[in-house]
């Protein structure tokens, strides 16, 4: 996708934050499981995706106003902006 077609939140990312641990800390704390993980590009927390029962990554984005997550899945290189519903591979 050309840079001019990407939202301002995604364009603002200069270095992609990656997961320190491959787990959703919120799910671990409550004894739940997750499907896939996403890493917040504002604060670096890694939480579960919207396909997971608890949807912690999107809850975090809406509660904090942190707009962009990156996939924490091995081999995936993409980011998503919640407010603009924009997706970009990197």
KETIBA-935011 format. One record per atom (N, C-alpha, C): residue number from 0; chain; x, y, z. Coordinates in Angstrom, 2 decimals, padded with zeros to 5 digits, always signed. Example, Ala and Ser with C-alpha at 12.3 -4.5 7.8 and 13.67 -1.06 7.14 Angstrom:
# residues 2
<r i="0" ch="A" x="+013.19" y="-005.69" z="+007.80"/>
<r i="0" ch="A" x="+012.30" y="-004.50" z="+007.80"/>
<r i="0" ch="A" x="+013.20" y="-003.30" z="+007.80"/>
<r i="1" ch="A" x="+012.85" y="-002.25" z="+007.08"/>
<r i="1" ch="A" x="+013.67" y="-001.06" z="+007.14"/>
<r i="1" ch="A" x="+012.90" y="+000.03" z="+007.87"/>
//
This chain:
# residues 90
<r i="0" ch="A" x="+000.86" y="-001.18" z="+000.00"/>
<r i="0" ch="A" x="+000.00" y="+000.00" z="+000.00"/>
<r i="0" ch="A" x="+000.90" y="+001.24" z="+000.00"/>
<r i="1" ch="A" x="+000.68" y="+002.18" z="-000.88"/>
<r i="1" ch="A" x="+001.48" y="+003.40" z="-000.91"/>
<r i="1" ch="A" x="+001.34" y="+004.19" z="+000.39"/>
<r i="2" ch="A" x="+002.41" y="+004.84" z="+000.81"/>
<r i="2" ch="A" x="+002.43" y="+005.57" z="+002.08"/>
<r i="2" ch="A" x="+001.32" y="+006.61" z="+002.17"/>
<r i="3" ch="A" x="+000.98" y="+007.27" z="+001.06"/>
<r i="3" ch="A" x="-000.05" y="+008.31" z="+001.09"/>
<r i="3" ch="A" x="-001.44" y="+007.73" z="+001.37"/>
<r i="4" ch="A" x="-001.62" y="+006.42" z="+001.16"/>
<r i="4" ch="A" x="-002.90" y="+005.77" z="+001.41"/>
<r i="4" ch="A" x="-003.04" y="+005.26" z="+002.84"/>
<r i="5" ch="A" x="-001.98" y="+005.36" z="+003.63"/>
<r i="5" ch="A" x="-001.97" y="+004.86" z="+005.01"/>
<r i="5" ch="A" x="-002.38" y="+005.98" z="+005.96"/>
<r i="6" ch="A" x="-003.15" y="+005.65" z="+006.98"/>
<r i="6" ch="A" x="-003.60" y="+006.66" z="+007.94"/>
<r i="6" ch="A" x="-002.43" y="+007.29" z="+008.69"/>
<r i="7" ch="A" x="-002.67" y="+008.42" z="+009.30"/>
<r i="7" ch="A" x="-001.61" y="+009.14" z="+010.02"/>
<r i="7" ch="A" x="-001.08" y="+008.35" z="+011.21"/>
<r i="8" ch="A" x="-001.93" y="+007.54" z="+011.85"/>
<r i="8" ch="A" x="-001.47" y="+006.73" z="+012.99"/>
<r i="8" ch="A" x="-000.43" y="+005.71" z="+012.54"/>
<r i="9" ch="A" x="-000.70" y="+005.05" z="+011.42"/>
<r i="9" ch="A" x="+000.24" y="+004.06" z="+010.90"/>
<r i="9" ch="A" x="+001.51" y="+004.72" z="+010.38"/>
<r i="10" ch="A" x="+001.36" y="+005.87" z="+009.72"/>
<r i="10" ch="A" x="+002.54" y="+006.59" z="+009.22"/>
<r i="10" ch="A" x="+003.44" y="+007.06" z="+010.35"/>
<r i="11" ch="A" x="+002.88" y="+007.27" z="+011.54"/>
<r i="11" ch="A" x="+003.66" y="+007.77" z="+012.68"/>
<r i="11" ch="A" x="+004.57" y="+006.69" z="+013.29"/>
<r i="12" ch="A" x="+004.35" y="+005.43" z="+012.96"/>
<r i="12" ch="A" x="+005.17" y="+004.34" z="+013.51"/>
<r i="12" ch="A" x="+006.51" y="+004.33" z="+012.77"/>
<r i="13" ch="A" x="+007.58" y="+004.56" z="+013.53"/>
<r i="13" ch="A" x="+008.91" y="+004.57" z="+012.91"/>
<r i="13" ch="A" x="+009.71" y="+003.30" z="+013.23"/>
<r i="14" ch="A" x="+009.37" y="+002.63" z="+014.32"/>
<r i="14" ch="A" x="+009.99" y="+001.36" z="+014.68"/>
<r i="14" ch="A" x="+008.91" y="+000.48" z="+015.30"/>
<r i="15" ch="A" x="+008.77" y="-000.73" z="+014.79"/>
<r i="15" ch="A" x="+007.71" y="-001.63" z="+015.26"/>
<r i="15" ch="A" x="+008.11" y="-002.26" z="+016.59"/>
<r i="16" ch="A" x="+007.24" y="-002.11" z="+017.58"/>
<r i="16" ch="A" x="+007.44" y="-002.77" z="+018.87"/>
<r i="16" ch="A" x="+007.03" y="-004.23" z="+018.72"/>
<r i="17" ch="A" x="+007.83" y="-005.12" z="+019.32"/>
<r i="17" ch="A" x="+007.54" y="-006.55" z="+019.23"/>
<r i="17" ch="A" x="+007.28" y="-007.11" z="+020.63"/>
<r i="18" ch="A" x="+006.70" y="-008.28" z="+020.69"/>
<r i="18" ch="A" x="+006.33" y="-008.92" z="+021.95"/>
<r i="18" ch="A" x="+007.56" y="-009.34" z="+022.74"/>
<r i="19" ch="A" x="+007.56" y="-009.02" z="+024.05"/>
<r i="19" ch="A" x="+008.61" y="-009.50" z="+024.94"/>
<r i="19" ch="A" x="+008.36" y="-010.96" z="+025.31"/>
<r i="20" ch="A" x="+007.08" y="-011.29" z="+025.46"/>
<r i="20" ch="A" x="+006.67" y="-012.66" z="+025.81"/>
<r i="20" ch="A" x="+005.50" y="-013.03" z="+024.91"/>
<r i="21" ch="A" x="+005.44" y="-014.29" z="+024.53"/>
<r i="21" ch="A" x="+004.37" y="-014.73" z="+023.65"/>
<r i="21" ch="A" x="+003.20" y="-015.22" z="+024.51"/>
<r i="22" ch="A" x="+002.51" y="-014.24" z="+025.12"/>
<r i="22" ch="A" x="+001.33" y="-014.54" z="+025.93"/>
<r i="22" ch="A" x="+000.53" y="-013.27" z="+026.14"/>
<r i="23" ch="A" x="-000.77" y="-013.45" z="+026.39"/>
<r i="23" ch="A" x="-001.63" y="-012.33" z="+026.77"/>
<r i="23" ch="A" x="-001.63" y="-012.29" z="+028.30"/>
<r i="24" ch="A" x="-001.04" y="-011.27" z="+028.87"/>
<r i="24" ch="A" x="-000.93" y="-011.20" z="+030.33"/>
<r i="24" ch="A" x="-002.30" y="-011.14" z="+031.00"/>
<r i="25" ch="A" x="-003.28" y="-010.52" z="+030.35"/>
<r i="25" ch="A" x="-004.63" y="-010.45" z="+030.90"/>
<r i="25" ch="A" x="-005.28" y="-011.83" z="+030.93"/>
<r i="26" ch="A" x="-005.11" y="-012.60" z="+029.86"/>
<r i="26" ch="A" x="-005.65" y="-013.96" z="+029.84"/>
<r i="26" ch="A" x="-004.95" y="-014.85" z="+030.86"/>
<r i="27" ch="A" x="-003.64" y="-014.71" z="+030.97"/>
<r i="27" ch="A" x="-002.89" y="-015.49" z="+031.95"/>
<r i="27" ch="A" x="-003.42" y="-015.20" z="+033.36"/>
<r i="28" ch="A" x="-003.64" y="-013.92" z="+033.67"/>
<r i="28" ch="A" x="-004.11" y="-013.52" z="+035.00"/>
<r i="28" ch="A" x="-005.49" y="-014.10" z="+035.32"/>
<r i="29" ch="A" x="-006.33" y="-014.28" z="+034.30"/>
<r i="29" ch="A" x="-007.67" y="-014.78" z="+034.55"/>
<r i="29" ch="A" x="-007.83" y="-016.27" z="+034.21"/>
<r i="30" ch="A" x="-006.74" y="-016.92" z="+033.83"/>
<r i="30" ch="A" x="-006.77" y="-018.34" z="+033.53"/>
<r i="30" ch="A" x="-007.48" y="-018.68" z="+032.23"/>
<r i="31" ch="A" x="-007.45" y="-017.75" z="+031.29"/>
<r i="31" ch="A" x="-008.12" y="-017.94" z="+030.00"/>
<r i="31" ch="A" x="-007.10" y="-018.23" z="+028.91"/>
<r i="32" ch="A" x="-007.59" y="-018.56" z="+027.74"/>
<r i="32" ch="A" x="-006.74" y="-018.82" z="+026.58"/>
<r i="32" ch="A" x="-006.98" y="-017.77" z="+025.50"/>
<r i="33" ch="A" x="-006.06" y="-017.71" z="+024.54"/>
<r i="33" ch="A" x="-006.17" y="-016.76" z="+023.44"/>
<r i="33" ch="A" x="-005.93" y="-017.48" z="+022.13"/>
<r i="34" ch="A" x="-006.30" y="-016.81" z="+021.02"/>
<r i="34" ch="A" x="-006.11" y="-017.38" z="+019.69"/>
<r i="34" ch="A" x="-004.83" y="-016.82" z="+019.06"/>
<r i="35" ch="A" x="-004.76" y="-015.49" z="+018.93"/>
<r i="35" ch="A" x="-003.59" y="-014.82" z="+018.37"/>
<r i="35" ch="A" x="-003.26" y="-013.61" z="+019.24"/>
<r i="36" ch="A" x="-002.04" y="-013.09" z="+019.06"/>
<r i="36" ch="A" x="-001.59" y="-011.97" z="+019.88"/>
<r i="36" ch="A" x="-001.27" y="-010.74" z="+019.04"/>
<r i="37" ch="A" x="-001.49" y="-009.57" z="+019.64"/>
<r i="37" ch="A" x="-001.20" y="-008.28" z="+019.02"/>
<r i="37" ch="A" x="-000.41" y="-007.43" z="+020.00"/>
<r i="38" ch="A" x="+000.54" y="-006.65" z="+019.49"/>
<r i="38" ch="A" x="+001.37" y="-005.79" z="+020.33"/>
<r i="38" ch="A" x="+001.02" y="-004.34" z="+020.09"/>
<r i="39" ch="A" x="+000.67" y="-003.62" z="+021.14"/>
<r i="39" ch="A" x="+000.34" y="-002.20" z="+021.07"/>
<r i="39" ch="A" x="+001.58" y="-001.42" z="+020.66"/>
<r i="40" ch="A" x="+001.43" y="-000.57" z="+019.68"/>
<r i="40" ch="A" x="+002.57" y="+000.20" z="+019.18"/>
<r i="40" ch="A" x="+002.80" y="+001.48" z="+019.97"/>
<r i="41" ch="A" x="+001.93" y="+001.77" z="+020.91"/>
<r i="41" ch="A" x="+002.11" y="+002.93" z="+021.79"/>
<r i="41" ch="A" x="+002.91" y="+002.54" z="+023.04"/>
<r i="42" ch="A" x="+002.47" y="+001.48" z="+023.73"/>
<r i="42" ch="A" x="+003.08" y="+001.13" z="+025.02"/>
<r i="42" ch="A" x="+003.79" y="-000.22" z="+025.01"/>
<r i="43" ch="A" x="+003.61" y="-001.03" z="+023.97"/>
<r i="43" ch="A" x="+004.34" y="-002.29" z="+023.85"/>
<r i="43" ch="A" x="+003.69" y="-003.50" z="+024.51"/>
<r i="44" ch="A" x="+002.53" y="-003.34" z="+025.12"/>
<r i="44" ch="A" x="+001.86" y="-004.48" z="+025.76"/>
<r i="44" ch="A" x="+001.36" y="-005.43" z="+024.68"/>
<r i="45" ch="A" x="+001.46" y="-006.73" z="+024.94"/>
<r i="45" ch="A" x="+000.99" y="-007.74" z="+024.01"/>
<r i="45" ch="A" x="-000.25" y="-008.40" z="+024.61"/>
<r i="46" ch="A" x="-001.35" y="-008.37" z="+023.84"/>
<r i="46" ch="A" x="-002.63" y="-008.88" z="+024.31"/>
<r i="46" ch="A" x="-003.31" y="-009.68" z="+023.21"/>
<r i="47" ch="A" x="-004.42" y="-010.34" z="+023.54"/>
<r i="47" ch="A" x="-005.09" y="-011.24" z="+022.60"/>
<r i="47" ch="A" x="-005.94" y="-010.48" z="+021.58"/>
<r i="48" ch="A" x="-006.14" y="-011.13" z="+020.44"/>
<r i="48" ch="A" x="-006.85" y="-010.54" z="+019.29"/>
<r i="48" ch="A" x="-008.36" y="-010.64" z="+019.43"/>
<r i="49" ch="A" x="-009.07" y="-010.08" z="+018.46"/>
<r i="49" ch="A" x="-010.53" y="-010.11" z="+018.46"/>
<r i="49" ch="A" x="-011.12" y="-011.49" z="+018.17"/>
<r i="50" ch="A" x="-010.33" y="-012.43" z="+017.69"/>
<r i="50" ch="A" x="-010.80" y="-013.81" z="+017.53"/>
<r i="50" ch="A" x="-010.74" y="-014.58" z="+018.84"/>
<r i="51" ch="A" x="-010.06" y="-014.01" z="+019.82"/>
<r i="51" ch="A" x="-009.95" y="-014.62" z="+021.15"/>
<r i="51" ch="A" x="-011.19" y="-014.26" z="+021.96"/>
<r i="52" ch="A" x="-011.56" y="-015.10" z="+022.92"/>
<r i="52" ch="A" x="-012.78" y="-014.86" z="+023.69"/>
<r i="52" ch="A" x="-012.82" y="-013.50" z="+024.40"/>
<r i="53" ch="A" x="-011.68" y="-013.02" z="+024.88"/>
<r i="53" ch="A" x="-011.68" y="-011.81" z="+025.70"/>
<r i="53" ch="A" x="-011.33" y="-010.52" z="+024.97"/>
<r i="54" ch="A" x="-010.80" y="-010.61" z="+023.76"/>
<r i="54" ch="A" x="-010.51" y="-009.44" z="+022.91"/>
<r i="54" ch="A" x="-009.75" y="-008.34" z="+023.65"/>
<r i="55" ch="A" x="-008.71" y="-008.72" z="+024.40"/>
<r i="55" ch="A" x="-008.00" y="-007.75" z="+025.24"/>
<r i="55" ch="A" x="-007.29" y="-006.65" z="+024.44"/>
<r i="56" ch="A" x="-006.76" y="-006.94" z="+023.25"/>
<r i="56" ch="A" x="-006.05" y="-005.91" z="+022.48"/>
<r i="56" ch="A" x="-006.98" y="-004.77" z="+022.08"/>
<r i="57" ch="A" x="-008.17" y="-005.10" z="+021.57"/>
<r i="57" ch="A" x="-009.08" y="-004.02" z="+021.17"/>
<r i="57" ch="A" x="-009.65" y="-003.30" z="+022.40"/>
<r i="58" ch="A" x="-009.89" y="-004.02" z="+023.49"/>
<r i="58" ch="A" x="-010.33" y="-003.36" z="+024.73"/>
<r i="58" ch="A" x="-009.28" y="-002.37" z="+025.20"/>
<r i="59" ch="A" x="-008.02" y="-002.77" z="+025.13"/>
<r i="59" ch="A" x="-006.91" y="-001.89" z="+025.51"/>
<r i="59" ch="A" x="-006.88" y="-000.65" z="+024.61"/>
<r i="60" ch="A" x="-007.01" y="-000.85" z="+023.32"/>
<r i="60" ch="A" x="-006.97" y="+000.27" z="+022.37"/>
<r i="60" ch="A" x="-008.10" y="+001.26" z="+022.66"/>
<r i="61" ch="A" x="-009.29" y="+000.77" z="+022.91"/>
<r i="61" ch="A" x="-010.43" y="+001.66" z="+023.16"/>
<r i="61" ch="A" x="-010.33" y="+002.35" z="+024.52"/>
<r i="62" ch="A" x="-009.82" y="+001.64" z="+025.53"/>
<r i="62" ch="A" x="-009.71" y="+002.22" z="+026.88"/>
<r i="62" ch="A" x="-008.60" y="+003.25" z="+026.98"/>
<r i="63" ch="A" x="-007.50" y="+003.04" z="+026.24"/>
<r i="63" ch="A" x="-006.33" y="+003.91" z="+026.37"/>
<r i="63" ch="A" x="-006.20" y="+004.94" z="+025.27"/>
<r i="64" ch="A" x="-006.86" y="+004.70" z="+024.14"/>
<r i="64" ch="A" x="-006.69" y="+005.56" z="+022.98"/>
<r i="64" ch="A" x="-005.45" y="+005.24" z="+022.18"/>
<r i="65" ch="A" x="-004.79" y="+004.12" z="+022.49"/>
<r i="65" ch="A" x="-003.62" y="+003.69" z="+021.71"/>
<r i="65" ch="A" x="-004.14" y="+003.07" z="+020.42"/>
<r i="66" ch="A" x="-003.89" y="+003.68" z="+019.27"/>
<r i="66" ch="A" x="-004.59" y="+003.30" z="+018.05"/>
<r i="66" ch="A" x="-004.08" y="+002.09" z="+017.28"/>
<r i="67" ch="A" x="-002.77" y="+001.79" z="+017.36"/>
<r i="67" ch="A" x="-002.19" y="+000.82" z="+016.43"/>
<r i="67" ch="A" x="-001.64" y="-000.41" z="+017.15"/>
<r i="68" ch="A" x="-001.94" y="-001.58" z="+016.58"/>
<r i="68" ch="A" x="-001.34" y="-002.84" z="+017.03"/>
<r i="68" ch="A" x="-000.60" y="-003.47" z="+015.86"/>
<r i="69" ch="A" x="+000.39" y="-004.28" z="+016.21"/>
<r i="69" ch="A" x="+001.08" y="-005.10" z="+015.21"/>
<r i="69" ch="A" x="+000.85" y="-006.55" z="+015.58"/>
<r i="70" ch="A" x="+000.74" y="-007.40" z="+014.58"/>
<r i="70" ch="A" x="+000.62" y="-008.82" z="+014.85"/>
<r i="70" ch="A" x="+001.87" y="-009.29" z="+015.58"/>
<r i="71" ch="A" x="+001.67" y="-010.10" z="+016.61"/>
<r i="71" ch="A" x="+002.79" y="-010.70" z="+017.34"/>
<r i="71" ch="A" x="+003.00" y="-012.14" z="+016.90"/>
<r i="72" ch="A" x="+002.28" y="-012.55" z="+015.86"/>
<r i="72" ch="A" x="+002.38" y="-013.92" z="+015.37"/>
<r i="72" ch="A" x="+003.65" y="-014.11" z="+014.56"/>
<r i="73" ch="A" x="+004.37" y="-015.22" z="+014.78"/>
<r i="73" ch="A" x="+005.58" y="-015.50" z="+014.01"/>
<r i="73" ch="A" x="+005.30" y="-015.49" z="+012.51"/>
<r i="74" ch="A" x="+006.14" y="-014.80" z="+011.77"/>
<r i="74" ch="A" x="+006.01" y="-014.75" z="+010.32"/>
<r i="74" ch="A" x="+005.03" y="-013.72" z="+009.78"/>
<r i="75" ch="A" x="+004.25" y="-013.08" z="+010.65"/>
<r i="75" ch="A" x="+003.32" y="-012.05" z="+010.21"/>
<r i="75" ch="A" x="+003.95" y="-010.68" z="+010.42"/>
<r i="76" ch="A" x="+003.81" y="-009.82" z="+009.42"/>
<r i="76" ch="A" x="+004.38" y="-008.47" z="+009.48"/>
<r i="76" ch="A" x="+003.33" y="-007.48" z="+009.02"/>
<r i="77" ch="A" x="+002.38" y="-007.19" z="+009.90"/>
<r i="77" ch="A" x="+001.33" y="-006.23" z="+009.58"/>
<r i="77" ch="A" x="+000.92" y="-005.46" z="+010.83"/>
<r i="78" ch="A" x="+000.33" y="-004.29" z="+010.57"/>
<r i="78" ch="A" x="-000.19" y="-003.44" z="+011.65"/>
<r i="78" ch="A" x="-001.62" y="-003.06" z="+011.31"/>
<r i="79" ch="A" x="-002.39" y="-002.75" z="+012.35"/>
<r i="79" ch="A" x="-003.78" y="-002.36" z="+012.19"/>
<r i="79" ch="A" x="-004.06" y="-001.14" z="+013.06"/>
<r i="80" ch="A" x="-004.79" y="-000.17" z="+012.50"/>
<r i="80" ch="A" x="-005.21" y="+001.02" z="+013.22"/>
<r i="80" ch="A" x="-006.69" y="+000.88" z="+013.55"/>
<r i="81" ch="A" x="-007.03" y="+000.84" z="+014.83"/>
<r i="81" ch="A" x="-008.43" y="+000.70" z="+015.24"/>
<r i="81" ch="A" x="-009.31" y="+001.87" z="+014.83"/>
<r i="82" ch="A" x="-008.95" y="+003.13" z="+015.14"/>
<r i="82" ch="A" x="-009.88" y="+004.22" z="+014.80"/>
<r i="82" ch="A" x="-010.12" y="+004.39" z="+013.30"/>
<r i="83" ch="A" x="-009.10" y="+004.15" z="+012.50"/>
<r i="83" ch="A" x="-009.24" y="+004.34" z="+011.05"/>
<r i="83" ch="A" x="-009.55" y="+003.04" z="+010.31"/>
<r i="84" ch="A" x="-009.59" y="+001.92" z="+011.04"/>
<r i="84" ch="A" x="-009.81" y="+000.60" z="+010.43"/>
<r i="84" ch="A" x="-008.89" y="+000.40" z="+009.24"/>
<r i="85" ch="A" x="-007.61" y="+000.75" z="+009.43"/>
<r i="85" ch="A" x="-006.62" y="+000.69" z="+008.36"/>
<r i="85" ch="A" x="-005.61" y="-000.42" z="+008.65"/>
<r i="86" ch="A" x="-005.16" y="-001.06" z="+007.61"/>
<r i="86" ch="A" x="-004.25" y="-002.21" z="+007.68"/>
<r i="86" ch="A" x="-003.07" y="-001.95" z="+006.76"/>
<r i="87" ch="A" x="-001.88" y="-002.31" z="+007.21"/>
<r i="87" ch="A" x="-000.71" y="-002.19" z="+006.35"/>
<r i="87" ch="A" x="+000.27" y="-003.33" z="+006.67"/>
<r i="88" ch="A" x="+000.85" y="-003.87" z="+005.62"/>
<r i="88" ch="A" x="+001.93" y="-004.84" z="+005.79"/>
<r i="88" ch="A" x="+003.25" y="-004.06" z="+005.77"/>
<r i="89" ch="A" x="+004.23" y="-004.56" z="+006.48"/>
<r i="89" ch="A" x="+005.54" y="-003.89" z="+006.49"/>
<r i="89" ch="A" x="+006.65" y="-004.88" z="+006.27"/>
//
